[in-house]
């Protein structure tokens, strides 16, 4: 959230400043850390973000969490118009007060509401300093937006940002990295220290550029790819041979496989709505993709495998044959590139095994 100047707390008797969960704004508005309201106080940083966004004079700009409007003004200077989505009604009033009666007023549209529940209008580019707790759902809401936009330049918590841009072999390479990079080119633009905000957050931040791929990958591929990533990054430092030997995993995959086979026999063309998903699998996903994957880093792979080594089901053999065909059995998800994951997915699909 970009906003205005803040005044210091007046000292209490004894010389100590009053402690508060909210930092007061010069105009009387209090900013709440619990709501992710951390105001950019460095005007040079605001200018740098706008410059690196590459806004064109014909662009409609989406801003999320405009606060009191410091970044908003710079966006209005650079683009054709700005659509600002703000949850806090106090900030909405402040924006209206700030721009009412100015040449900017007819080029600014303010939408009050939760951005995750708001149907977003058309926009060419998104520039935002967002509450960090909505980072993952907002990223994928934007990537799902139609028609596709040109790019998004967003301030994230630094760890989340580094997960977005992580490459195979990096410690932070994860399901979030793979899923995002399937759908967009992601690049790191700026590291932003916590002292550039008031009140300062507990973590450093980074500005990331997200450019949706054109043409966008097929929606069925996106779902299948995510289903495979849920499995592969469950224990990203284990071998794929070990991961796909898990008894519970094989049981659910086999049930899904047999259901699909039965549907294929009864229908000449299987519709997407008829597919049975992998929603029954629970791989410890925390829902926001920011938490570290659970991985003890060891190589004691027997704990993950089917307990009866002497009995190999036909389906288990099919799965292991897929891994052997692509030479994936001894490889680890933490080292695989996007192209390798896509190749693995194609081999599973060729064998009639699906993940959505």
CORGI-V455637 format. One record per residue. N is the residue number from 0. NEAR is the number of other C-alpha atoms within 10 Angstrom. Layout:
{{N,NEAR} {N,NEAR}}
//
This chain:
{{0,24} {1,25} {2,24} {3,16} {4,16} {5,19} {6,11} {7,12} {8,13} {9,11} {10,11} {11,10} {12,8} {13,6} {14,8} {15,10} {16,12} {17,11} {18,11} {19,10} {20,11} {21,15} {22,22} {23,19} {24,18} {25,12} {26,12} {27,10} {28,15} {29,16} {30,22} {31,15} {32,18} {33,11} {34,13} {35,17} {36,27} {37,26} {38,27} {39,24} {40,20} {41,14} {42,14} {43,8} {44,15} {45,17} {46,14} {47,12} {48,24} {49,19} {50,13} {51,13} {52,21} {53,14} {54,21} {55,13} {56,12} {57,11} {58,19} {59,24} {60,28} {61,25} {62,28} {63,25} {64,28} {65,29} {66,30} {67,26} {68,22} {69,21} {70,26} {71,32} {72,17} {73,16} {74,27} {75,21} {76,15} {77,20} {78,19} {79,16} {80,23} {81,27} {82,23} {83,25} {84,22} {85,22} {86,17} {87,16} {88,12} {89,13} {90,20} {91,23} {92,13} {93,16} {94,24} {95,16} {96,13} {97,16} {98,17} {99,13} {100,10} {101,9} {102,10} {103,16} {104,16} {105,12} {106,14} {107,23} {108,14} {109,16} {110,17} {111,17} {112,14} {113,14} {114,18} {115,12} {116,8} {117,11} {118,9} {119,16} {120,11} {121,15} {122,21} {123,18} {124,24} {125,24} {126,27} {127,24} {128,26} {129,23} {130,20} {131,18} {132,15} {133,14} {134,20} {135,18} {136,14} {137,17} {138,15} {139,13} {140,14} {141,18} {142,21} {143,14} {144,14} {145,11} {146,10} {147,19} {148,19} {149,15} {150,24} {151,24} {152,25} {153,24} {154,25} {155,26} {156,25} {157,20} {158,15} {159,22} {160,25} {161,21} {162,22} {163,29} {164,22} {165,21} {166,20} {167,16} {168,14} {169,13} {170,13} {171,22} {172,24} {173,28} {174,27} {175,23} {176,22} {177,24} {178,18} {179,22} {180,20} {181,21} {182,21} {183,18} {184,15} {185,22} {186,17} {187,16} {188,17} {189,17} {190,16} {191,18} {192,14} {193,17} {194,15} {195,18} {196,20} {197,22} {198,21} {199,17} {200,18} {201,10} {202,12} {203,17} {204,24} {205,19} {206,23} {207,24} {208,23} {209,27} {210,20} {211,23} {212,16} {213,10} {214,8} {215,14} {216,13} {217,9} {218,10} {219,12} {220,15} {221,16} {222,16} {223,18} {224,24} {225,20} {226,19} {227,20} {228,21} {229,21} {230,20} {231,23} {232,25} {233,20} {234,22} {235,26} {236,21} {237,24} {238,19} {239,21} {240,19} {241,22} {242,24} {243,22} {244,21} {245,18} {246,16} {247,15} {248,20} {249,19} {250,13} {251,15} {252,23} {253,18} {254,14} {255,20} {256,20} {257,14} {258,14} {259,19} {260,14} {261,10} {262,17} {263,13} {264,10} {265,10} {266,10} {267,8} {268,9} {269,13} {270,10} {271,9} {272,7} {273,10} {274,16} {275,16} {276,17} {277,19} {278,10} {279,10} {280,14} {281,12} {282,15} {283,10} {284,16} {285,10} {286,9} {287,13} {288,17} {289,21} {290,12} {291,13} {292,20} {293,14} {294,12} {295,11} {296,10} {297,8} {298,11} {299,10} {300,14} {301,11} {302,10} {303,17} {304,18} {305,19} {306,12} {307,8} {308,8} {309,7} {310,9} {311,11} {312,11} {313,9} {314,17} {315,20} {316,12} {317,16} {318,21} {319,17} {320,17} {321,22} {322,20} {323,13} {324,11} {325,12} {326,11} {327,20} {328,18} {329,12} {330,17} {331,20} {332,26} {333,22} {334,16} {335,17} {336,14} {337,17} {338,10} {339,14} {340,18} {341,16} {342,13} {343,20} {344,22} {345,16} {346,18} {347,19} {348,14} {349,11} {350,14} {351,13} {352,22} {353,23} {354,25} {355,19}}
//
